[in-house]
Amino acid sequence: MAIIVNLDVMMAKRKVSLNELSEKVGLTLANLSVLKTGKAKAIRFSTLDAICRALDCQPGDLLEFTSDPMEDDDE
């Protein structure tokens, strides 16, 4: 996938643990872990909003687009 989730980077910059973030945003550790590892297929805007508020950041700080050469070959 060409979208990279930088949740772990923002958590490290803000010195926030997974447990702390889980409590602040009301998500389970398992769901946050899926996001953190980049294995999520989707994210709700309400979840993104809660994470941005908790980490005092912008959505662009958490999500990054990169061109995937393998997908470009399929076209």
PDB file of N, CA, C and O in Angstrom:
ATOM      1  N   MET A   1       0.849  -1.181   0.000  1.00  0.00           N
ATOM      2  CA  MET A   1       0.000   0.000   0.000  1.00  0.00           C
ATOM      3  C   MET A   1       0.888   1.235   0.000  1.00  0.00           C
ATOM      4  O   MET A   1       1.977   1.224   0.572  1.00  0.00           O
ATOM      5  N   ALA A   2       0.429   2.272  -0.629  1.00  0.00           N
ATOM      6  CA  ALA A   2       1.228   3.476  -0.780  1.00  0.00           C
ATOM      7  C   ALA A   2       1.029   4.481   0.347  1.00  0.00           C
ATOM      8  O   ALA A   2       1.619   5.561   0.321  1.00  0.00           O
ATOM      9  N   ILE A   3       0.198   4.140   1.345  1.00  0.00           N
ATOM     10  CA  ILE A   3       0.000   5.026   2.493  1.00  0.00           C
ATOM     11  C   ILE A   3       0.783   4.478   3.681  1.00  0.00           C
ATOM     12  O   ILE A   3       0.611   3.320   4.065  1.00  0.00           O
ATOM     13  N   ILE A   4       1.627   5.299   4.251  1.00  0.00           N
ATOM     14  CA  ILE A   4       2.429   4.904   5.407  1.00  0.00           C
ATOM     15  C   ILE A   4       1.868   5.614   6.636  1.00  0.00           C
ATOM     16  O   ILE A   4       1.615   6.818   6.604  1.00  0.00           O
ATOM     17  N   VAL A   5       1.678   4.869   7.708  1.00  0.00           N
ATOM     18  CA  VAL A   5       1.173   5.424   8.960  1.00  0.00           C
ATOM     19  C   VAL A   5       2.359   5.679   9.882  1.00  0.00           C
ATOM     20  O   VAL A   5       3.104   4.759  10.221  1.00  0.00           O
ATOM     21  N   ASN A   6       2.526   6.934  10.282  1.00  0.00           N
ATOM     22  CA  ASN A   6       3.644   7.335  11.140  1.00  0.00           C
ATOM     23  C   ASN A   6       3.201   7.559  12.583  1.00  0.00           C
ATOM     24  O   ASN A   6       3.725   8.440  13.265  1.00  0.00           O
ATOM     25  N   LEU A   7       2.247   6.770  13.045  1.00  0.00           N
ATOM     26  CA  LEU A   7       1.746   6.914  14.408  1.00  0.00           C
ATOM     27  C   LEU A   7       2.854   6.698  15.427  1.00  0.00           C
ATOM     28  O   LEU A   7       2.948   7.432  16.411  1.00  0.00           O
ATOM     29  N   ASP A   8       3.688   5.701  15.197  1.00  0.00           N
ATOM     30  CA  ASP A   8       4.771   5.420  16.137  1.00  0.00           C
ATOM     31  C   ASP A   8       5.749   6.589  16.246  1.00  0.00           C
ATOM     32  O   ASP A   8       6.273   6.866  17.325  1.00  0.00           O
ATOM     33  N   VAL A   9       5.990   7.266  15.136  1.00  0.00           N
ATOM     34  CA  VAL A   9       6.903   8.416  15.125  1.00  0.00           C
ATOM     35  C   VAL A   9       6.324   9.557  15.968  1.00  0.00           C
ATOM     36  O   VAL A   9       7.021  10.153  16.789  1.00  0.00           O
ATOM     37  N   MET A  10       5.025   9.851  15.747  1.00  0.00           N
ATOM     38  CA  MET A  10       4.385  10.939  16.510  1.00  0.00           C
ATOM     39  C   MET A  10       4.288  10.591  17.996  1.00  0.00           C
ATOM     40  O   MET A  10       4.453  11.463  18.849  1.00  0.00           O
ATOM     41  N   MET A  11       4.026   9.337  18.301  1.00  0.00           N
ATOM     42  CA  MET A  11       3.968   8.921  19.706  1.00  0.00           C
ATOM     43  C   MET A  11       5.326   9.115  20.370  1.00  0.00           C
ATOM     44  O   MET A  11       5.405   9.566  21.513  1.00  0.00           O
ATOM     45  N   ALA A  12       6.384   8.775  19.658  1.00  0.00           N
ATOM     46  CA  ALA A  12       7.734   8.935  20.205  1.00  0.00           C
ATOM     47  C   ALA A  12       8.061  10.422  20.398  1.00  0.00           C
ATOM     48  O   ALA A  12       8.637  10.805  21.416  1.00  0.00           O
ATOM     49  N   LYS A  13       7.689  11.260  19.413  1.00  0.00           N
ATOM     50  CA  LYS A  13       7.956  12.695  19.520  1.00  0.00           C
ATOM     51  C   LYS A  13       7.227  13.306  20.709  1.00  0.00           C
ATOM     52  O   LYS A  13       7.752  14.200  21.373  1.00  0.00           O
ATOM     53  N   ARG A  14       6.022  12.824  20.976  1.00  0.00           N
ATOM     54  CA  ARG A  14       5.204  13.363  22.071  1.00  0.00           C
ATOM     55  C   ARG A  14       5.409  12.615  23.387  1.00  0.00           C
ATOM     56  O   ARG A  14       4.824  12.961  24.413  1.00  0.00           O
ATOM     57  N   LYS A  15       6.258  11.577  23.336  1.00  0.00           N
ATOM     58  CA  LYS A  15       6.549  10.748  24.513  1.00  0.00           C
ATOM     59  C   LYS A  15       5.260  10.187  25.128  1.00  0.00           C
ATOM     60  O   LYS A  15       5.046  10.260  26.338  1.00  0.00           O
ATOM     61  N   VAL A  16       4.413   9.626  24.262  1.00  0.00           N
ATOM     62  CA  VAL A  16       3.143   9.044  24.672  1.00  0.00           C
ATOM     63  C   VAL A  16       3.201   7.534  24.419  1.00  0.00           C
ATOM     64  O   VAL A  16       3.567   7.098  23.327  1.00  0.00           O
ATOM     65  N   SER A  17       2.847   6.758  25.410  1.00  0.00           N
ATOM     66  CA  SER A  17       2.848   5.304  25.259  1.00  0.00           C
ATOM     67  C   SER A  17       1.550   4.844  24.601  1.00  0.00           C
ATOM     68  O   SER A  17       0.579   5.597  24.520  1.00  0.00           O
ATOM     69  N   LEU A  18       1.548   3.615  24.139  1.00  0.00           N
ATOM     70  CA  LEU A  18       0.351   3.033  23.532  1.00  0.00           C
ATOM     71  C   LEU A  18      -0.784   2.984  24.551  1.00  0.00           C
ATOM     72  O   LEU A  18      -1.939   3.241  24.212  1.00  0.00           O
ATOM     73  N   ASN A  19      -0.455   2.655  25.793  1.00  0.00           N
ATOM     74  CA  ASN A  19      -1.471   2.624  26.850  1.00  0.00           C
ATOM     75  C   ASN A  19      -2.084   4.004  27.085  1.00  0.00           C
ATOM     76  O   ASN A  19      -3.303   4.133  27.205  1.00  0.00           O
ATOM     77  N   GLU A  20      -1.241   5.029  27.151  1.00  0.00           N
ATOM     78  CA  GLU A  20      -1.723   6.400  27.347  1.00  0.00           C
ATOM     79  C   GLU A  20      -2.634   6.828  26.211  1.00  0.00           C
ATOM     80  O   GLU A  20      -3.714   7.374  26.439  1.00  0.00           O
ATOM     81  N   LEU A  21      -2.192   6.578  24.987  1.00  0.00           N
ATOM     82  CA  LEU A  21      -2.967   6.979  23.817  1.00  0.00           C
ATOM     83  C   LEU A  21      -4.294   6.229  23.776  1.00  0.00           C
ATOM     84  O   LEU A  21      -5.329   6.801  23.433  1.00  0.00           O
ATOM     85  N   SER A  22      -4.259   4.965  24.124  1.00  0.00           N
ATOM     86  CA  SER A  22      -5.474   4.156  24.162  1.00  0.00           C
ATOM     87  C   SER A  22      -6.507   4.764  25.097  1.00  0.00           C
ATOM     88  O   SER A  22      -7.688   4.845  24.759  1.00  0.00           O
ATOM     89  N   GLU A  23      -6.067   5.185  26.260  1.00  0.00           N
ATOM     90  CA  GLU A  23      -6.968   5.808  27.240  1.00  0.00           C
ATOM     91  C   GLU A  23      -7.497   7.151  26.743  1.00  0.00           C
ATOM     92  O   GLU A  23      -8.673   7.465  26.928  1.00  0.00           O
ATOM     93  N   LYS A  24      -6.628   7.943  26.112  1.00  0.00           N
ATOM     94  CA  LYS A  24      -7.023   9.271  25.652  1.00  0.00           C
ATOM     95  C   LYS A  24      -8.032   9.231  24.507  1.00  0.00           C
ATOM     96  O   LYS A  24      -8.938  10.062  24.446  1.00  0.00           O
ATOM     97  N   VAL A  25      -7.874   8.262  23.595  1.00  0.00           N
ATOM     98  CA  VAL A  25      -8.732   8.239  22.406  1.00  0.00           C
ATOM     99  C   VAL A  25      -9.864   7.225  22.502  1.00  0.00           C
ATOM    100  O   VAL A  25     -10.763   7.220  21.661  1.00  0.00           O
ATOM    101  N   GLY A  26      -9.831   6.370  23.515  1.00  0.00           N
ATOM    102  CA  GLY A  26     -10.906   5.404  23.688  1.00  0.00           C
ATOM    103  C   GLY A  26     -10.866   4.240  22.720  1.00  0.00           C
ATOM    104  O   GLY A  26     -11.910   3.685  22.376  1.00  0.00           O
ATOM    105  N   LEU A  27      -9.687   3.863  22.279  1.00  0.00           N
ATOM    106  CA  LEU A  27      -9.522   2.696  21.412  1.00  0.00           C
ATOM    107  C   LEU A  27      -8.793   1.599  22.165  1.00  0.00           C
ATOM    108  O   LEU A  27      -8.026   1.866  23.090  1.00  0.00           O
ATOM    109  N   THR A  28      -9.040   0.361  21.759  1.00  0.00           N
ATOM    110  CA  THR A  28      -8.350  -0.742  22.394  1.00  0.00           C
ATOM    111  C   THR A  28      -6.874  -0.746  21.987  1.00  0.00           C
ATOM    112  O   THR A  28      -6.497  -0.188  20.957  1.00  0.00           O
ATOM    113  N   LEU A  29      -6.062  -1.378  22.807  1.00  0.00           N
ATOM    114  CA  LEU A  29      -4.637  -1.509  22.473  1.00  0.00           C
ATOM    115  C   LEU A  29      -4.460  -2.260  21.160  1.00  0.00           C
ATOM    116  O   LEU A  29      -3.580  -1.935  20.362  1.00  0.00           O
ATOM    117  N   ALA A  30      -5.305  -3.268  20.940  1.00  0.00           N
ATOM    118  CA  ALA A  30      -5.209  -4.067  19.708  1.00  0.00           C
ATOM    119  C   ALA A  30      -5.463  -3.207  18.475  1.00  0.00           C
ATOM    120  O   ALA A  30      -4.729  -3.303  17.491  1.00  0.00           O
ATOM    121  N   ASN A  31      -6.500  -2.363  18.521  1.00  0.00           N
ATOM    122  CA  ASN A  31      -6.808  -1.513  17.372  1.00  0.00           C
ATOM    123  C   ASN A  31      -5.717  -0.471  17.134  1.00  0.00           C
ATOM    124  O   ASN A  31      -5.360  -0.199  15.988  1.00  0.00           O
ATOM    125  N   LEU A  32      -5.194   0.105  18.198  1.00  0.00           N
ATOM    126  CA  LEU A  32      -4.102   1.063  18.040  1.00  0.00           C
ATOM    127  C   LEU A  32      -2.840   0.382  17.515  1.00  0.00           C
ATOM    128  O   LEU A  32      -2.095   0.962  16.725  1.00  0.00           O
ATOM    129  N   SER A  33      -2.613  -0.828  17.950  1.00  0.00           N
ATOM    130  CA  SER A  33      -1.448  -1.575  17.487  1.00  0.00           C
ATOM    131  C   SER A  33      -1.531  -1.850  15.991  1.00  0.00           C
ATOM    132  O   SER A  33      -0.523  -1.776  15.288  1.00  0.00           O
ATOM    133  N   VAL A  34      -2.727  -2.166  15.501  1.00  0.00           N
ATOM    134  CA  VAL A  34      -2.928  -2.391  14.068  1.00  0.00           C
ATOM    135  C   VAL A  34      -2.604  -1.116  13.288  1.00  0.00           C
ATOM    136  O   VAL A  34      -1.976  -1.172  12.230  1.00  0.00           O
ATOM    137  N   LEU A  35      -3.031   0.021  13.809  1.00  0.00           N
ATOM    138  CA  LEU A  35      -2.707   1.298  13.169  1.00  0.00           C
ATOM    139  C   LEU A  35      -1.207   1.581  13.227  1.00  0.00           C
ATOM    140  O   LEU A  35      -0.596   1.969  12.231  1.00  0.00           O
ATOM    141  N   LYS A  36      -0.637   1.384  14.389  1.00  0.00           N
ATOM    142  CA  LYS A  36       0.777   1.690  14.617  1.00  0.00           C
ATOM    143  C   LYS A  36       1.695   0.882  13.712  1.00  0.00           C
ATOM    144  O   LYS A  36       2.711   1.389  13.237  1.00  0.00           O
ATOM    145  N   THR A  37       1.336  -0.376  13.474  1.00  0.00           N
ATOM    146  CA  THR A  37       2.176  -1.245  12.646  1.00  0.00           C
ATOM    147  C   THR A  37       1.904  -1.086  11.155  1.00  0.00           C
ATOM    148  O   THR A  37       2.580  -1.700  10.329  1.00  0.00           O
ATOM    149  N   GLY A  38       0.906  -0.256  10.807  1.00  0.00           N
ATOM    150  CA  GLY A  38       0.610  -0.022   9.400  1.00  0.00           C
ATOM    151  C   GLY A  38      -0.215  -1.117   8.749  1.00  0.00           C
ATOM    152  O   GLY A  38      -0.304  -1.176   7.523  1.00  0.00           O
ATOM    153  N   LYS A  39      -0.817  -1.980   9.545  1.00  0.00           N
ATOM    154  CA  LYS A  39      -1.594  -3.091   9.000  1.00  0.00           C
ATOM    155  C   LYS A  39      -3.071  -2.753   8.804  1.00  0.00           C
ATOM    156  O   LYS A  39      -3.839  -3.577   8.307  1.00  0.00           O
ATOM    157  N   ALA A  40      -3.467  -1.543   9.194  1.00  0.00           N
ATOM    158  CA  ALA A  40      -4.867  -1.140   9.066  1.00  0.00           C
ATOM    159  C   ALA A  40      -5.211  -0.915   7.596  1.00  0.00           C
ATOM    160  O   ALA A  40      -4.398  -0.405   6.826  1.00  0.00           O
ATOM    161  N   LYS A  41      -6.420  -1.302   7.225  1.00  0.00           N
ATOM    162  CA  LYS A  41      -6.902  -1.089   5.858  1.00  0.00           C
ATOM    163  C   LYS A  41      -7.663   0.225   5.742  1.00  0.00           C
ATOM    164  O   LYS A  41      -7.813   0.761   4.644  1.00  0.00           O
ATOM    165  N   ALA A  42      -8.144   0.748   6.871  1.00  0.00           N
ATOM    166  CA  ALA A  42      -8.929   1.981   6.871  1.00  0.00           C
ATOM    167  C   ALA A  42      -8.849   2.614   8.253  1.00  0.00           C
ATOM    168  O   ALA A  42      -8.454   1.976   9.229  1.00  0.00           O
ATOM    169  N   ILE A  43      -9.234   3.886   8.310  1.00  0.00           N
ATOM    170  CA  ILE A  43      -9.317   4.585   9.588  1.00  0.00           C
ATOM    171  C   ILE A  43     -10.509   5.536   9.520  1.00  0.00           C
ATOM    172  O   ILE A  43     -10.702   6.233   8.524  1.00  0.00           O
ATOM    173  N   ARG A  44     -11.285   5.558  10.559  1.00  0.00           N
ATOM    174  CA  ARG A  44     -12.428   6.470  10.618  1.00  0.00           C
ATOM    175  C   ARG A  44     -11.928   7.881  10.885  1.00  0.00           C
ATOM    176  O   ARG A  44     -10.935   8.084  11.584  1.00  0.00           O
ATOM    177  N   PHE A  45     -12.639   8.859  10.311  1.00  0.00           N
ATOM    178  CA  PHE A  45     -12.262  10.246  10.562  1.00  0.00           C
ATOM    179  C   PHE A  45     -12.377  10.586  12.037  1.00  0.00           C
ATOM    180  O   PHE A  45     -11.586  11.378  12.550  1.00  0.00           O
ATOM    181  N   SER A  46     -13.344  10.005  12.726  1.00  0.00           N
ATOM    182  CA  SER A  46     -13.487  10.278  14.157  1.00  0.00           C
ATOM    183  C   SER A  46     -12.277   9.753  14.936  1.00  0.00           C
ATOM    184  O   SER A  46     -11.847  10.371  15.910  1.00  0.00           O
ATOM    185  N   THR A  47     -11.737   8.622  14.508  1.00  0.00           N
ATOM    186  CA  THR A  47     -10.535   8.064  15.141  1.00  0.00           C
ATOM    187  C   THR A  47      -9.330   8.942  14.842  1.00  0.00           C
ATOM    188  O   THR A  47      -8.530   9.234  15.732  1.00  0.00           O
ATOM    189  N   LEU A  48      -9.202   9.359  13.599  1.00  0.00           N
ATOM    190  CA  LEU A  48      -8.102  10.232  13.201  1.00  0.00           C
ATOM    191  C   LEU A  48      -8.171  11.549  13.968  1.00  0.00           C
ATOM    192  O   LEU A  48      -7.150  12.066  14.423  1.00  0.00           O
ATOM    193  N   ASP A  49      -9.376  12.084  14.105  1.00  0.00           N
ATOM    194  CA  ASP A  49      -9.589  13.316  14.859  1.00  0.00           C
ATOM    195  C   ASP A  49      -9.144  13.142  16.320  1.00  0.00           C
ATOM    196  O   ASP A  49      -8.446  13.996  16.865  1.00  0.00           O
ATOM    197  N   ALA A  50      -9.550  12.044  16.938  1.00  0.00           N
ATOM    198  CA  ALA A  50      -9.205  11.795  18.339  1.00  0.00           C
ATOM    199  C   ALA A  50      -7.694  11.647  18.520  1.00  0.00           C
ATOM    200  O   ALA A  50      -7.130  12.157  19.488  1.00  0.00           O
ATOM    201  N   ILE A  51      -7.051  10.959  17.603  1.00  0.00           N
ATOM    202  CA  ILE A  51      -5.594  10.775  17.692  1.00  0.00           C
ATOM    203  C   ILE A  51      -4.880  12.112  17.508  1.00  0.00           C
ATOM    204  O   ILE A  51      -3.942  12.426  18.240  1.00  0.00           O
ATOM    205  N   CYS A  52      -5.328  12.900  16.525  1.00  0.00           N
ATOM    206  CA  CYS A  52      -4.708  14.211  16.296  1.00  0.00           C
ATOM    207  C   CYS A  52      -4.867  15.121  17.505  1.00  0.00           C
ATOM    208  O   CYS A  52      -3.944  15.854  17.858  1.00  0.00           O
ATOM    209  N   ARG A  53      -6.033  15.076  18.138  1.00  0.00           N
ATOM    210  CA  ARG A  53      -6.253  15.888  19.337  1.00  0.00           C
ATOM    211  C   ARG A  53      -5.341  15.425  20.482  1.00  0.00           C
ATOM    212  O   ARG A  53      -4.742  16.246  21.175  1.00  0.00           O
ATOM    213  N   ALA A  54      -5.244  14.112  20.670  1.00  0.00           N
ATOM    214  CA  ALA A  54      -4.439  13.560  21.763  1.00  0.00           C
ATOM    215  C   ALA A  54      -2.949  13.830  21.569  1.00  0.00           C
ATOM    216  O   ALA A  54      -2.225  14.053  22.539  1.00  0.00           O
ATOM    217  N   LEU A  55      -2.491  13.810  20.315  1.00  0.00           N
ATOM    218  CA  LEU A  55      -1.064  13.997  20.040  1.00  0.00           C
ATOM    219  C   LEU A  55      -0.740  15.429  19.604  1.00  0.00           C
ATOM    220  O   LEU A  55       0.417  15.750  19.332  1.00  0.00           O
ATOM    221  N   ASP A  56      -1.768  16.291  19.537  1.00  0.00           N
ATOM    222  CA  ASP A  56      -1.587  17.676  19.107  1.00  0.00           C
ATOM    223  C   ASP A  56      -0.823  17.728  17.788  1.00  0.00           C
ATOM    224  O   ASP A  56       0.249  18.326  17.696  1.00  0.00           O
ATOM    225  N   CYS A  57      -1.401  17.085  16.763  1.00  0.00           N
ATOM    226  CA  CYS A  57      -0.760  17.032  15.460  1.00  0.00           C
ATOM    227  C   CYS A  57      -1.805  17.133  14.358  1.00  0.00           C
ATOM    228  O   CYS A  57      -3.003  17.187  14.634  1.00  0.00           O
ATOM    229  N   GLN A  58      -1.356  17.158  13.131  1.00  0.00           N
ATOM    230  CA  GLN A  58      -2.211  17.209  11.955  1.00  0.00           C
ATOM    231  C   GLN A  58      -2.288  15.817  11.317  1.00  0.00           C
ATOM    232  O   GLN A  58      -1.381  15.007  11.510  1.00  0.00           O
ATOM    233  N   PRO A  59      -3.357  15.526  10.560  1.00  0.00           N
ATOM    234  CA  PRO A  59      -3.449  14.220   9.888  1.00  0.00           C
ATOM    235  C   PRO A  59      -2.224  13.926   9.014  1.00  0.00           C
ATOM    236  O   PRO A  59      -1.787  12.780   8.912  1.00  0.00           O
ATOM    237  N   GLY A  60      -1.679  14.964   8.390  1.00  0.00           N
ATOM    238  CA  GLY A  60      -0.490  14.792   7.559  1.00  0.00           C
ATOM    239  C   GLY A  60       0.749  14.388   8.340  1.00  0.00           C
ATOM    240  O   GLY A  60       1.709  13.874   7.764  1.00  0.00           O
ATOM    241  N   ASP A  61       0.735  14.617   9.646  1.00  0.00           N
ATOM    242  CA  ASP A  61       1.850  14.166  10.485  1.00  0.00           C
ATOM    243  C   ASP A  61       1.782  12.658  10.694  1.00  0.00           C
ATOM    244  O   ASP A  61       2.795  12.014  10.967  1.00  0.00           O
ATOM    245  N   LEU A  62       0.580  12.101  10.564  1.00  0.00           N
ATOM    246  CA  LEU A  62       0.367  10.675  10.814  1.00  0.00           C
ATOM    247  C   LEU A  62       0.352   9.840   9.544  1.00  0.00           C
ATOM    248  O   LEU A  62       0.744   8.673   9.563  1.00  0.00           O
ATOM    249  N   LEU A  63      -0.094  10.426   8.445  1.00  0.00           N
ATOM    250  CA  LEU A  63      -0.253   9.688   7.195  1.00  0.00           C
ATOM    251  C   LEU A  63       0.652  10.254   6.116  1.00  0.00           C
ATOM    252  O   LEU A  63       0.777  11.469   5.967  1.00  0.00           O
ATOM    253  N   GLU A  64       1.280   9.360   5.367  1.00  0.00           N
ATOM    254  CA  GLU A  64       2.218   9.768   4.322  1.00  0.00           C
ATOM    255  C   GLU A  64       1.954   8.934   3.075  1.00  0.00           C
ATOM    256  O   GLU A  64       1.770   7.720   3.169  1.00  0.00           O
ATOM    257  N   PHE A  65       1.933   9.572   1.912  1.00  0.00           N
ATOM    258  CA  PHE A  65       1.753   8.873   0.648  1.00  0.00           C
ATOM    259  C   PHE A  65       3.099   8.679  -0.016  1.00  0.00           C
ATOM    260  O   PHE A  65       3.901   9.609  -0.105  1.00  0.00           O
ATOM    261  N   THR A  66       3.343   7.462  -0.484  1.00  0.00           N
ATOM    262  CA  THR A  66       4.529   7.190  -1.282  1.00  0.00           C
ATOM    263  C   THR A  66       4.105   6.384  -2.491  1.00  0.00           C
ATOM    264  O   THR A  66       3.211   5.542  -2.404  1.00  0.00           O
ATOM    265  N   SER A  67       4.728   6.635  -3.588  1.00  0.00           N
ATOM    266  CA  SER A  67       4.416   5.897  -4.808  1.00  0.00           C
ATOM    267  C   SER A  67       4.975   4.486  -4.685  1.00  0.00           C
ATOM    268  O   SER A  67       6.140   4.299  -4.333  1.00  0.00           O
ATOM    269  N   ASP A  68       4.145   3.504  -4.976  1.00  0.00           N
ATOM    270  CA  ASP A  68       4.549   2.102  -4.916  1.00  0.00           C
ATOM    271  C   ASP A  68       4.871   1.640  -6.331  1.00  0.00           C
ATOM    272  O   ASP A  68       3.957   1.487  -7.141  1.00  0.00           O
ATOM    273  N   PRO A  69       6.158   1.409  -6.657  1.00  0.00           N
ATOM    274  CA  PRO A  69       6.530   1.029  -8.016  1.00  0.00           C
ATOM    275  C   PRO A  69       5.826  -0.243  -8.501  1.00  0.00           C
ATOM    276  O   PRO A  69       5.556  -0.373  -9.695  1.00  0.00           O
ATOM    277  N   MET A  70       5.531  -1.164  -7.614  1.00  0.00           N
ATOM    278  CA  MET A  70       4.859  -2.407  -8.005  1.00  0.00           C
ATOM    279  C   MET A  70       3.444  -2.126  -8.498  1.00  0.00           C
ATOM    280  O   MET A  70       2.983  -2.767  -9.442  1.00  0.00           O
ATOM    281  N   GLU A  71       2.752  -1.183  -7.877  1.00  0.00           N
ATOM    282  CA  GLU A  71       1.395  -0.838  -8.297  1.00  0.00           C
ATOM    283  C   GLU A  71       1.414  -0.074  -9.601  1.00  0.00           C
ATOM    284  O   GLU A  71       0.494  -0.215 -10.407  1.00  0.00           O
ATOM    285  N   ASP A  72       2.446   0.740  -9.836  1.00  0.00           N
ATOM    286  CA  ASP A  72       2.557   1.484 -11.084  1.00  0.00           C
ATOM    287  C   ASP A  72       2.721   0.557 -12.274  1.00  0.00           C
ATOM    288  O   ASP A  72       2.254   0.876 -13.368  1.00  0.00           O
ATOM    289  N   ASP A  73       3.374  -0.587 -12.088  1.00  0.00           N
ATOM    290  CA  ASP A  73       3.593  -1.549 -13.167  1.00  0.00           C
ATOM    291  C   ASP A  73       2.293  -2.236 -13.582  1.00  0.00           C
ATOM    292  O   ASP A  73       2.165  -2.681 -14.723  1.00  0.00           O
ATOM    293  N   ASP A  74       1.331  -2.325 -12.666  1.00  0.00           N
ATOM    294  CA  ASP A  74       0.068  -3.008 -12.943  1.00  0.00           C
ATOM    295  C   ASP A  74      -0.836  -2.222 -13.876  1.00  0.00           C
ATOM    296  O   ASP A  74      -1.756  -2.791 -14.464  1.00  0.00           O
ATOM    297  N   GLU A  75      -0.596  -0.935 -14.023  1.00  0.00           N
ATOM    298  CA  GLU A  75      -1.495  -0.079 -14.807  1.00  0.00           C
ATOM    299  C   GLU A  75      -1.284  -0.222 -16.274  1.00  0.00           C
ATOM    300  O   GLU A  75      -1.965   0.433 -17.063  1.00  0.00           O
TER     301      GLU A  75
END
